[in-house]
Amino acid sequence: MSSYRLAEPPLFTRLHDASRVLIAGAGGGFDIYGGLPLAVALEGLGKTVHLANLSFGDLGRTPLDDWLLPGVAAVTPDTVGDDVYFPERGLARWLAATGREPVVYTFPRSGVRPLRAAYRGLVEQLGVDALVLVDGGTDILLRGDETGLGTPHEDMTSLAAVAGLDDLTAVVVSIGFGVDAYHGVCHAHVLENLAALQRQNGYLGALSIPLDSPEGAAYLDAVEQAVADTPLRPTIVHTQIASALRGEFGDVHTTGRTEGSELFVNPLMAMYVAVDLQALARTIDYLSLLEPTEHAHQVVQVIEAHLSSRPRPRAPRLIPH
């Protein structure tokens, strides 16, 4: 008998017994903002939620006192760092302004081995029993045989790192269906991959973030503050998702960074797609090749070598609707 019911999204069924959840941005940048609606929902269910993110920021300026563990900085509203681009500190300031714990645990870019060690140490330190990796976009759902993989380097590093952790409920959520078209992702391939995961019972369904909800309001407020905090490099992904959540549609631009491109903002962008992390990891044919990597540039080299040596990729196709 199935453990899932229509009345409860499978994502929440999987997290039902967890009491302490770590939500982490997989791909760096503003990815962790995509986990805020889920964090608010889980807090409403009485769970303790911690936030983390792989960082594109300059953590070399972060004081030693702010390093919780090797490879893990505890970024707060007052952490010293880049004043132009520091998404984790901006999020910590939003958390403080809303009365939440103002800490975003932050990982520097690296290879799989040090990132896994950092995750393992943080999981033990916080006593979490479930981990959610969040991707702003869909390239974390690509297997490696597609025509375009988007920008997979950080996503795959995070996925491989967490896949090696034991005794932990682990899921992946993607938000922003369609935003990766700019990077050459074929979203028909994304749907095909989800169908394959469905056959393995690894697809945990999709659910939209309601506009008129505490989760939606928190997300829109946080994204608005993030854009204000980072005017020179506002988030492209989350400004589109926020537009979709507000009900805007089509070629909607809210930042000059998207000028010259045609956008397709639509309700599917403001939707979580959830999958079992281990099931997803098993579908990615080059993930095991990343295991020995120590540095981020080695991840890039492995993926580039994979792309140059793989057989003919799946041909792109249009979604026929």
WOFEN-V83236 format. One record per backbone hydrogen bond with DSSP energy under -0.5 kcal/mol. CO is the residue of the C=O (numbers start at 1). NH is the residue of the N-H. E is the energy in kcal/mol with one decimal. If there is no record, write none. Layout:
BEGIN
co:CO nh:NH e:E
co:CO nh:NH e:E
END
This chain:
BEGIN
co:5 nh:8 e:-1.5
co:8 nh:5 e:-0.6
co:9 nh:12 e:-1.0
co:9 nh:13 e:-1.7
co:10 nh:14 e:-2.6
co:11 nh:15 e:-1.2
co:13 nh:16 e:-1.0
co:15 nh:18 e:-0.9
co:19 nh:48 e:-2.6
co:20 nh:129 e:-2.4
co:20 nh:130 e:-1.2
co:21 nh:23 e:-0.6
co:21 nh:50 e:-2.8
co:22 nh:24 e:-0.5
co:22 nh:132 e:-2.8
co:23 nh:52 e:-2.3
co:24 nh:134 e:-2.9
co:25 nh:54 e:-1.5
co:28 nh:31 e:-1.8
co:30 nh:33 e:-1.8
co:30 nh:34 e:-0.5
co:31 nh:34 e:-1.9
co:32 nh:35 e:-1.7
co:33 nh:36 e:-1.4
co:35 nh:39 e:-2.5
co:36 nh:40 e:-2.7
co:37 nh:41 e:-2.2
co:38 nh:42 e:-2.7
co:39 nh:43 e:-2.4
co:40 nh:44 e:-2.0
co:41 nh:45 e:-0.7
co:42 nh:45 e:-0.6
co:42 nh:47 e:-2.1
co:43 nh:46 e:-1.9
co:47 nh:49 e:-0.5
co:48 nh:21 e:-2.9
co:50 nh:23 e:-2.9
co:51 nh:105 e:-2.4
co:52 nh:25 e:-2.1
co:53 nh:107 e:-2.5
co:55 nh:109 e:-0.5
co:57 nh:59 e:-1.2
co:58 nh:61 e:-0.8
co:59 nh:62 e:-1.3
co:63 nh:66 e:-1.7
co:64 nh:67 e:-1.8
co:66 nh:68 e:-0.8
co:66 nh:74 e:-3.4
co:69 nh:72 e:-2.3
co:72 nh:68 e:-1.4
co:72 nh:69 e:-1.7
co:73 nh:75 e:-1.0
co:73 nh:106 e:-3.2
co:75 nh:104 e:-2.3
co:76 nh:79 e:-1.5
co:86 nh:90 e:-2.1
co:87 nh:91 e:-2.5
co:88 nh:92 e:-2.2
co:89 nh:93 e:-2.2
co:90 nh:94 e:-1.8
co:91 nh:95 e:-2.8
co:92 nh:96 e:-2.2
co:93 nh:97 e:-2.2
co:94 nh:98 e:-1.4
co:95 nh:100 e:-2.8
co:96 nh:99 e:-1.4
co:101 nh:103 e:-1.8
co:103 nh:51 e:-0.5
co:104 nh:75 e:-2.0
co:105 nh:53 e:-2.2
co:106 nh:73 e:-2.8
co:107 nh:55 e:-3.1
co:111 nh:115 e:-1.4
co:112 nh:116 e:-2.9
co:113 nh:117 e:-2.0
co:114 nh:118 e:-2.1
co:115 nh:119 e:-2.7
co:116 nh:120 e:-2.9
co:117 nh:121 e:-2.3
co:118 nh:122 e:-2.3
co:119 nh:123 e:-3.0
co:120 nh:124 e:-2.1
co:121 nh:125 e:-2.4
co:122 nh:126 e:-2.7
co:123 nh:127 e:-1.4
co:123 nh:128 e:-1.2
co:129 nh:169 e:-1.6
co:130 nh:22 e:-2.5
co:131 nh:133 e:-0.5
co:131 nh:171 e:-2.1
co:132 nh:24 e:-3.1
co:133 nh:173 e:-2.9
co:134 nh:26 e:-3.1
co:134 nh:27 e:-0.6
co:135 nh:137 e:-1.2
co:135 nh:175 e:-2.3
co:138 nh:141 e:-2.0
co:139 nh:142 e:-1.3
co:143 nh:285 e:-1.1
co:145 nh:314 e:-3.5
co:152 nh:156 e:-3.1
co:153 nh:157 e:-1.7
co:154 nh:158 e:-2.5
co:155 nh:159 e:-2.6
co:156 nh:160 e:-2.8
co:157 nh:161 e:-2.2
co:158 nh:162 e:-2.5
co:159 nh:163 e:-2.3
co:160 nh:164 e:-0.9
co:161 nh:164 e:-0.6
co:162 nh:165 e:-2.0
co:169 nh:131 e:-3.0
co:170 nh:277 e:-1.8
co:171 nh:133 e:-2.5
co:172 nh:275 e:-2.5
co:173 nh:135 e:-2.4
co:174 nh:273 e:-2.4
co:175 nh:137 e:-2.2
co:176 nh:179 e:-2.2
co:178 nh:181 e:-1.5
co:179 nh:182 e:-0.9
co:180 nh:183 e:-1.3
co:180 nh:185 e:-1.9
co:181 nh:184 e:-1.9
co:183 nh:150 e:-0.6
co:185 nh:187 e:-0.7
co:186 nh:189 e:-0.7
co:186 nh:190 e:-1.2
co:187 nh:191 e:-1.9
co:188 nh:192 e:-2.2
co:189 nh:193 e:-2.6
co:190 nh:194 e:-2.2
co:191 nh:195 e:-2.1
co:192 nh:196 e:-1.9
co:193 nh:197 e:-2.1
co:194 nh:198 e:-2.3
co:195 nh:199 e:-1.7
co:196 nh:200 e:-0.8
co:197 nh:200 e:-0.5
co:197 nh:202 e:-3.3
co:197 nh:203 e:-0.7
co:198 nh:201 e:-1.6
co:202 nh:204 e:-0.6
co:202 nh:276 e:-3.0
co:204 nh:11 e:-0.8
co:205 nh:274 e:-2.6
co:207 nh:272 e:-3.1
co:208 nh:210 e:-0.7
co:211 nh:213 e:-1.7
co:213 nh:217 e:-2.6
co:214 nh:218 e:-2.4
co:215 nh:219 e:-2.1
co:216 nh:220 e:-2.4
co:217 nh:221 e:-2.2
co:218 nh:222 e:-2.4
co:219 nh:223 e:-2.6
co:220 nh:224 e:-2.2
co:221 nh:225 e:-2.0
co:222 nh:226 e:-2.3
co:223 nh:227 e:-2.4
co:224 nh:228 e:-1.8
co:225 nh:229 e:-2.4
co:226 nh:230 e:-1.5
co:228 nh:231 e:-0.5
co:230 nh:233 e:-0.8
co:235 nh:239 e:-1.0
co:236 nh:240 e:-1.5
co:237 nh:241 e:-2.1
co:238 nh:242 e:-2.4
co:239 nh:243 e:-1.9
co:240 nh:244 e:-2.4
co:241 nh:245 e:-2.6
co:242 nh:246 e:-1.8
co:243 nh:248 e:-2.4
co:244 nh:247 e:-1.3
co:250 nh:252 e:-2.1
co:250 nh:265 e:-2.9
co:251 nh:253 e:-0.5
co:255 nh:258 e:-1.6
co:256 nh:259 e:-1.4
co:258 nh:261 e:-1.8
co:261 nh:263 e:-0.6
co:265 nh:250 e:-3.0
co:266 nh:269 e:-1.9
co:267 nh:270 e:-1.0
co:268 nh:177 e:-0.8
co:268 nh:271 e:-0.8
co:269 nh:176 e:-0.8
co:270 nh:209 e:-2.2
co:271 nh:176 e:-0.6
co:272 nh:207 e:-1.9
co:273 nh:174 e:-2.8
co:274 nh:204 e:-2.8
co:275 nh:172 e:-2.7
co:276 nh:280 e:-2.3
co:277 nh:281 e:-2.6
co:278 nh:282 e:-1.8
co:279 nh:283 e:-0.6
co:280 nh:283 e:-1.4
co:280 nh:284 e:-0.6
co:281 nh:284 e:-1.1
co:283 nh:285 e:-0.8
co:284 nh:287 e:-1.4
co:286 nh:289 e:-1.1
co:287 nh:290 e:-1.6
co:288 nh:291 e:-1.2
co:290 nh:112 e:-0.6
co:290 nh:293 e:-1.8
co:293 nh:113 e:-2.2
co:294 nh:111 e:-2.1
co:295 nh:298 e:-0.8
co:295 nh:299 e:-1.2
co:296 nh:300 e:-1.8
co:297 nh:301 e:-2.0
co:298 nh:302 e:-2.4
co:299 nh:303 e:-2.4
co:300 nh:304 e:-2.5
co:301 nh:305 e:-2.4
co:302 nh:306 e:-2.2
co:303 nh:307 e:-2.5
co:304 nh:308 e:-1.9
co:305 nh:309 e:-1.3
co:306 nh:310 e:-1.6
co:314 nh:147 e:-0.6
co:318 nh:320 e:-0.7
co:319 nh:321 e:-2.4
END
